Amino acid sequence: MFDKKQKPYTDLLGKTNRIVEATTITGDISSKADFRLDGNLIGNFHSEGKIVIGPLGSVKGDIICKSADIEGKFEGKIQVTELLNIKATARINGEVLVGKLSVEPGADFTATCTMKMMNTSQTPNDSEKGTKK
């Protein structure tokens, strides 16, 4: 009587990927889903969702994502279309391009920072180039 569309497999499991402590990945990660990193990434990360870098997590490379919470270490260039939330335990070193920024007292924020309002049809790279879709 009613057609029920079957949900994608990732909807059934929840949409958060996780890399646990004491795990090191060397290479690039691309994901449409949210991501929690409590291990180490040496490489680039791209997501249409949110990345959370836990207190023991670290990234050495570039990140492009919709939003991010950082509690651990980050070194490189990060582009966040919406909110970048930097916790007190975070250590950031590099270049930051964000829509909105929140930095808790105690965080080590050693970076150049550019805040730009980006509409939802723009990617971080489009905004940086000054082009619109």
mmCIF file of the C-alpha atoms, coordinates in Angstrom:
data_MODEL
# 
_entry.id   MODEL 
# 
loop_
_atom_site.group_PDB 
_atom_site.id 
_atom_site.type_symbol 
_atom_site.label_atom_id 
_atom_site.label_alt_id 
_atom_site.label_comp_id 
_atom_site.label_asym_id 
_atom_site.label_entity_id 
_atom_site.label_seq_id 
_atom_site.pdbx_PDB_ins_code 
_atom_site.Cartn_x 
_atom_site.Cartn_y 
_atom_site.Cartn_z 
_atom_site.occupancy 
_atom_site.B_iso_or_equiv 
_atom_site.pdbx_formal_charge 
_atom_site.auth_seq_id 
_atom_site.auth_comp_id 
_atom_site.auth_asym_id 
_atom_site.auth_atom_id 
_atom_site.pdbx_PDB_model_num 
ATOM 1   C CA . MET A 1 1   ? 0.000  0.000  0.000  1.00 0.00 ? 1   MET A CA 1 
ATOM 2   C CA . PHE A 1 2   ? 2.700  2.473  0.990  1.00 0.00 ? 2   PHE A CA 1 
ATOM 3   C CA . ASP A 1 3   ? 6.066  2.351  -0.662 1.00 0.00 ? 3   ASP A CA 1 
ATOM 4   C CA . LYS A 1 4   ? 8.781  2.531  1.939  1.00 0.00 ? 4   LYS A CA 1 
ATOM 5   C CA . LYS A 1 5   ? 12.165 3.527  0.650  1.00 0.00 ? 5   LYS A CA 1 
ATOM 6   C CA . GLN A 1 6   ? 14.906 1.477  2.167  1.00 0.00 ? 6   GLN A CA 1 
ATOM 7   C CA . LYS A 1 7   ? 17.409 3.547  4.099  1.00 0.00 ? 7   LYS A CA 1 
ATOM 8   C CA . PRO A 1 8   ? 21.038 3.457  3.024  1.00 0.00 ? 8   PRO A CA 1 
ATOM 9   C CA . TYR A 1 9   ? 23.212 1.101  5.049  1.00 0.00 ? 9   TYR A CA 1 
ATOM 10  C CA . THR A 1 10  ? 25.010 3.999  6.757  1.00 0.00 ? 10  THR A CA 1 
ATOM 11  C CA . ASP A 1 11  ? 21.698 5.407  8.042  1.00 0.00 ? 11  ASP A CA 1 
ATOM 12  C CA . LEU A 1 12  ? 21.013 2.136  9.806  1.00 0.00 ? 12  LEU A CA 1 
ATOM 13  C CA . LEU A 1 13  ? 24.400 2.106  11.535 1.00 0.00 ? 13  LEU A CA 1 
ATOM 14  C CA . GLY A 1 14  ? 24.609 5.784  12.374 1.00 0.00 ? 14  GLY A CA 1 
ATOM 15  C CA . LYS A 1 15  ? 26.776 8.109  10.353 1.00 0.00 ? 15  LYS A CA 1 
ATOM 16  C CA . THR A 1 16  ? 29.887 8.451  12.481 1.00 0.00 ? 16  THR A CA 1 
ATOM 17  C CA . ASN A 1 17  ? 33.156 6.793  11.526 1.00 0.00 ? 17  ASN A CA 1 
ATOM 18  C CA . ARG A 1 18  ? 35.775 6.349  14.223 1.00 0.00 ? 18  ARG A CA 1 
ATOM 19  C CA . ILE A 1 19  ? 39.520 5.850  14.368 1.00 0.00 ? 19  ILE A CA 1 
ATOM 20  C CA . VAL A 1 20  ? 40.491 4.749  17.872 1.00 0.00 ? 20  VAL A CA 1 
ATOM 21  C CA . GLU A 1 21  ? 43.500 5.562  20.039 1.00 0.00 ? 21  GLU A CA 1 
ATOM 22  C CA . ALA A 1 22  ? 46.867 4.004  19.159 1.00 0.00 ? 22  ALA A CA 1 
ATOM 23  C CA . THR A 1 23  ? 45.904 3.791  15.460 1.00 0.00 ? 23  THR A CA 1 
ATOM 24  C CA . THR A 1 24  ? 47.929 5.693  12.860 1.00 0.00 ? 24  THR A CA 1 
ATOM 25  C CA . ILE A 1 25  ? 46.717 6.188  9.306  1.00 0.00 ? 25  ILE A CA 1 
ATOM 26  C CA . THR A 1 26  ? 49.070 7.482  6.634  1.00 0.00 ? 26  THR A CA 1 
ATOM 27  C CA . GLY A 1 27  ? 47.142 8.670  3.587  1.00 0.00 ? 27  GLY A CA 1 
ATOM 28  C CA . ASP A 1 28  ? 44.041 10.642 2.680  1.00 0.00 ? 28  ASP A CA 1 
ATOM 29  C CA . ILE A 1 29  ? 40.528 10.088 4.051  1.00 0.00 ? 29  ILE A CA 1 
ATOM 30  C CA . SER A 1 30  ? 37.352 11.112 2.251  1.00 0.00 ? 30  SER A CA 1 
ATOM 31  C CA . SER A 1 31  ? 33.944 10.634 3.883  1.00 0.00 ? 31  SER A CA 1 
ATOM 32  C CA . LYS A 1 32  ? 30.393 11.879 3.446  1.00 0.00 ? 32  LYS A CA 1 
ATOM 33  C CA . ALA A 1 33  ? 29.614 10.998 7.062  1.00 0.00 ? 33  ALA A CA 1 
ATOM 34  C CA . ASP A 1 34  ? 30.756 12.492 10.362 1.00 0.00 ? 34  ASP A CA 1 
ATOM 35  C CA . PHE A 1 35  ? 34.123 11.324 11.668 1.00 0.00 ? 35  PHE A CA 1 
ATOM 36  C CA . ARG A 1 36  ? 35.733 10.999 15.099 1.00 0.00 ? 36  ARG A CA 1 
ATOM 37  C CA . LEU A 1 37  ? 39.507 10.704 15.226 1.00 0.00 ? 37  LEU A CA 1 
ATOM 38  C CA . ASP A 1 38  ? 41.126 9.613  18.480 1.00 0.00 ? 38  ASP A CA 1 
ATOM 39  C CA . GLY A 1 39  ? 44.180 8.185  16.704 1.00 0.00 ? 39  GLY A CA 1 
ATOM 40  C CA . ASN A 1 40  ? 46.671 9.827  14.328 1.00 0.00 ? 40  ASN A CA 1 
ATOM 41  C CA . LEU A 1 41  ? 46.241 10.874 10.706 1.00 0.00 ? 41  LEU A CA 1 
ATOM 42  C CA . ILE A 1 42  ? 49.212 11.824 8.559  1.00 0.00 ? 42  ILE A CA 1 
ATOM 43  C CA . GLY A 1 43  ? 47.505 12.994 5.400  1.00 0.00 ? 43  GLY A CA 1 
ATOM 44  C CA . ASN A 1 44  ? 44.496 14.969 4.225  1.00 0.00 ? 44  ASN A CA 1 
ATOM 45  C CA . PHE A 1 45  ? 40.878 14.684 5.345  1.00 0.00 ? 45  PHE A CA 1 
ATOM 46  C CA . HIS A 1 46  ? 37.777 15.713 3.379  1.00 0.00 ? 46  HIS A CA 1 
ATOM 47  C CA . SER A 1 47  ? 34.192 15.369 4.622  1.00 0.00 ? 47  SER A CA 1 
ATOM 48  C CA . GLU A 1 48  ? 30.762 16.773 3.889  1.00 0.00 ? 48  GLU A CA 1 
ATOM 49  C CA . GLY A 1 49  ? 30.047 16.377 7.604  1.00 0.00 ? 49  GLY A CA 1 
ATOM 50  C CA . LYS A 1 50  ? 31.769 17.037 10.904 1.00 0.00 ? 50  LYS A CA 1 
ATOM 51  C CA . ILE A 1 51  ? 35.169 15.930 12.187 1.00 0.00 ? 51  ILE A CA 1 
ATOM 52  C CA . VAL A 1 52  ? 35.953 15.576 15.871 1.00 0.00 ? 52  VAL A CA 1 
ATOM 53  C CA . ILE A 1 53  ? 39.612 15.277 16.831 1.00 0.00 ? 53  ILE A CA 1 
ATOM 54  C CA . GLY A 1 54  ? 39.617 13.817 20.340 1.00 0.00 ? 54  GLY A CA 1 
ATOM 55  C CA . PRO A 1 55  ? 42.059 14.778 23.117 1.00 0.00 ? 55  PRO A CA 1 
ATOM 56  C CA . LEU A 1 56  ? 44.523 12.045 22.071 1.00 0.00 ? 56  LEU A CA 1 
ATOM 57  C CA . GLY A 1 57  ? 43.944 12.527 18.339 1.00 0.00 ? 57  GLY A CA 1 
ATOM 58  C CA . SER A 1 58  ? 46.221 14.337 15.916 1.00 0.00 ? 58  SER A CA 1 
ATOM 59  C CA . VAL A 1 59  ? 46.186 15.356 12.266 1.00 0.00 ? 59  VAL A CA 1 
ATOM 60  C CA . LYS A 1 60  ? 49.187 16.452 10.240 1.00 0.00 ? 60  LYS A CA 1 
ATOM 61  C CA . GLY A 1 61  ? 47.809 17.527 6.858  1.00 0.00 ? 61  GLY A CA 1 
ATOM 62  C CA . ASP A 1 62  ? 44.899 19.475 5.398  1.00 0.00 ? 62  ASP A CA 1 
ATOM 63  C CA . ILE A 1 63  ? 41.240 19.259 6.442  1.00 0.00 ? 63  ILE A CA 1 
ATOM 64  C CA . ILE A 1 64  ? 38.157 20.359 4.492  1.00 0.00 ? 64  ILE A CA 1 
ATOM 65  C CA . CYS A 1 65  ? 34.826 19.845 6.243  1.00 0.00 ? 65  CYS A CA 1 
ATOM 66  C CA . LYS A 1 66  ? 31.464 21.341 7.192  1.00 0.00 ? 66  LYS A CA 1 
ATOM 67  C CA . SER A 1 67  ? 32.201 21.687 10.926 1.00 0.00 ? 67  SER A CA 1 
ATOM 68  C CA . ALA A 1 68  ? 34.896 20.595 13.360 1.00 0.00 ? 68  ALA A CA 1 
ATOM 69  C CA . ASP A 1 69  ? 35.588 20.154 17.067 1.00 0.00 ? 69  ASP A CA 1 
ATOM 70  C CA . ILE A 1 70  ? 39.268 19.936 17.955 1.00 0.00 ? 70  ILE A CA 1 
ATOM 71  C CA . GLU A 1 71  ? 40.493 18.752 21.351 1.00 0.00 ? 71  GLU A CA 1 
ATOM 72  C CA . GLY A 1 72  ? 43.823 17.276 20.225 1.00 0.00 ? 72  GLY A CA 1 
ATOM 73  C CA . LYS A 1 73  ? 46.606 18.364 17.862 1.00 0.00 ? 73  LYS A CA 1 
ATOM 74  C CA . PHE A 1 74  ? 46.325 19.753 14.365 1.00 0.00 ? 74  PHE A CA 1 
ATOM 75  C CA . GLU A 1 75  ? 49.082 20.922 12.028 1.00 0.00 ? 75  GLU A CA 1 
ATOM 76  C CA . GLY A 1 76  ? 48.293 22.092 8.507  1.00 0.00 ? 76  GLY A CA 1 
ATOM 77  C CA . LYS A 1 77  ? 45.502 23.960 6.733  1.00 0.00 ? 77  LYS A CA 1 
ATOM 78  C CA . ILE A 1 78  ? 41.879 23.588 7.823  1.00 0.00 ? 78  ILE A CA 1 
ATOM 79  C CA . GLN A 1 79  ? 38.860 24.876 5.897  1.00 0.00 ? 79  GLN A CA 1 
ATOM 80  C CA . VAL A 1 80  ? 35.514 24.741 7.720  1.00 0.00 ? 80  VAL A CA 1 
ATOM 81  C CA . THR A 1 81  ? 32.361 26.063 6.041  1.00 0.00 ? 81  THR A CA 1 
ATOM 82  C CA . GLU A 1 82  ? 30.406 26.432 9.284  1.00 0.00 ? 82  GLU A CA 1 
ATOM 83  C CA . LEU A 1 83  ? 31.732 26.271 12.888 1.00 0.00 ? 83  LEU A CA 1 
ATOM 84  C CA . LEU A 1 84  ? 35.234 25.415 14.076 1.00 0.00 ? 84  LEU A CA 1 
ATOM 85  C CA . ASN A 1 85  ? 35.151 24.753 17.820 1.00 0.00 ? 85  ASN A CA 1 
ATOM 86  C CA . ILE A 1 86  ? 38.599 24.672 19.454 1.00 0.00 ? 86  ILE A CA 1 
ATOM 87  C CA . LYS A 1 87  ? 38.608 23.186 22.951 1.00 0.00 ? 87  LYS A CA 1 
ATOM 88  C CA . ALA A 1 88  ? 40.955 24.169 25.802 1.00 0.00 ? 88  ALA A CA 1 
ATOM 89  C CA . THR A 1 89  ? 43.141 21.071 25.283 1.00 0.00 ? 89  THR A CA 1 
ATOM 90  C CA . ALA A 1 90  ? 43.687 21.734 21.552 1.00 0.00 ? 90  ALA A CA 1 
ATOM 91  C CA . ARG A 1 91  ? 46.977 22.667 19.893 1.00 0.00 ? 91  ARG A CA 1 
ATOM 92  C CA . ILE A 1 92  ? 46.548 24.228 16.451 1.00 0.00 ? 92  ILE A CA 1 
ATOM 93  C CA . ASN A 1 93  ? 49.440 25.205 14.200 1.00 0.00 ? 93  ASN A CA 1 
ATOM 94  C CA . GLY A 1 94  ? 48.916 26.323 10.611 1.00 0.00 ? 94  GLY A CA 1 
ATOM 95  C CA . GLU A 1 95  ? 46.299 28.090 8.522  1.00 0.00 ? 95  GLU A CA 1 
ATOM 96  C CA . VAL A 1 96  ? 42.583 28.361 9.321  1.00 0.00 ? 96  VAL A CA 1 
ATOM 97  C CA . LEU A 1 97  ? 39.708 29.391 7.029  1.00 0.00 ? 97  LEU A CA 1 
ATOM 98  C CA . VAL A 1 98  ? 36.311 29.315 8.769  1.00 0.00 ? 98  VAL A CA 1 
ATOM 99  C CA . GLY A 1 99  ? 32.755 30.567 8.690  1.00 0.00 ? 99  GLY A CA 1 
ATOM 100 C CA . LYS A 1 100 ? 32.557 30.848 12.507 1.00 0.00 ? 100 LYS A CA 1 
ATOM 101 C CA . LEU A 1 101 ? 35.206 30.293 15.170 1.00 0.00 ? 101 LEU A CA 1 
ATOM 102 C CA . SER A 1 102 ? 34.994 29.397 18.854 1.00 0.00 ? 102 SER A CA 1 
ATOM 103 C CA . VAL A 1 103 ? 38.188 29.134 20.927 1.00 0.00 ? 103 VAL A CA 1 
ATOM 104 C CA . GLU A 1 104 ? 38.108 28.090 24.584 1.00 0.00 ? 104 GLU A CA 1 
ATOM 105 C CA . PRO A 1 105 ? 40.578 29.688 27.002 1.00 0.00 ? 105 PRO A CA 1 
ATOM 106 C CA . GLY A 1 106 ? 43.716 27.597 27.343 1.00 0.00 ? 106 GLY A CA 1 
ATOM 107 C CA . ALA A 1 107 ? 43.870 26.427 23.740 1.00 0.00 ? 107 ALA A CA 1 
ATOM 108 C CA . ASP A 1 108 ? 47.175 26.814 21.877 1.00 0.00 ? 108 ASP A CA 1 
ATOM 109 C CA . PHE A 1 109 ? 46.083 28.574 18.679 1.00 0.00 ? 109 PHE A CA 1 
ATOM 110 C CA . THR A 1 110 ? 49.157 29.442 16.587 1.00 0.00 ? 110 THR A CA 1 
ATOM 111 C CA . ALA A 1 111 ? 47.654 30.037 13.164 1.00 0.00 ? 111 ALA A CA 1 
ATOM 112 C CA . THR A 1 112 ? 46.683 32.561 10.563 1.00 0.00 ? 112 THR A CA 1 
ATOM 113 C CA . CYS A 1 113 ? 42.927 32.807 10.570 1.00 0.00 ? 113 CYS A CA 1 
ATOM 114 C CA . THR A 1 114 ? 40.500 34.053 7.922  1.00 0.00 ? 114 THR A CA 1 
ATOM 115 C CA . MET A 1 115 ? 36.790 34.204 8.693  1.00 0.00 ? 115 MET A CA 1 
ATOM 116 C CA . LYS A 1 116 ? 34.461 34.230 5.702  1.00 0.00 ? 116 LYS A CA 1 
ATOM 117 C CA . MET A 1 117 ? 30.749 33.751 5.490  1.00 0.00 ? 117 MET A CA 1 
ATOM 118 C CA . MET A 1 118 ? 30.125 30.948 3.023  1.00 0.00 ? 118 MET A CA 1 
ATOM 119 C CA . ASN A 1 119 ? 26.701 30.062 1.724  1.00 0.00 ? 119 ASN A CA 1 
ATOM 120 C CA . THR A 1 120 ? 25.740 26.389 1.501  1.00 0.00 ? 120 THR A CA 1 
ATOM 121 C CA . SER A 1 121 ? 26.282 26.205 -2.250 1.00 0.00 ? 121 SER A CA 1 
ATOM 122 C CA . GLN A 1 122 ? 29.944 27.231 -1.894 1.00 0.00 ? 122 GLN A CA 1 
ATOM 123 C CA . THR A 1 123 ? 32.787 24.924 -1.024 1.00 0.00 ? 123 THR A CA 1 
ATOM 124 C CA . PRO A 1 124 ? 35.665 26.317 1.036  1.00 0.00 ? 124 PRO A CA 1 
ATOM 125 C CA . ASN A 1 125 ? 37.856 26.394 -2.083 1.00 0.00 ? 125 ASN A CA 1 
ATOM 126 C CA . ASP A 1 126 ? 35.250 28.450 -4.015 1.00 0.00 ? 126 ASP A CA 1 
ATOM 127 C CA . SER A 1 127 ? 35.100 31.062 -1.254 1.00 0.00 ? 127 SER A CA 1 
ATOM 128 C CA . GLU A 1 128 ? 38.860 31.302 -1.133 1.00 0.00 ? 128 GLU A CA 1 
ATOM 129 C CA . LYS A 1 129 ? 38.976 31.977 -4.890 1.00 0.00 ? 129 LYS A CA 1 
ATOM 130 C CA . GLY A 1 130 ? 36.137 34.492 -4.635 1.00 0.00 ? 130 GLY A CA 1 
ATOM 131 C CA . THR A 1 131 ? 33.856 32.556 -6.984 1.00 0.00 ? 131 THR A CA 1 
ATOM 132 C CA . LYS A 1 132 ? 30.238 31.656 -6.499 1.00 0.00 ? 132 LYS A CA 1 
ATOM 133 C CA . LYS A 1 133 ? 28.265 28.753 -7.864 1.00 0.00 ? 133 LYS A CA 1 
# 
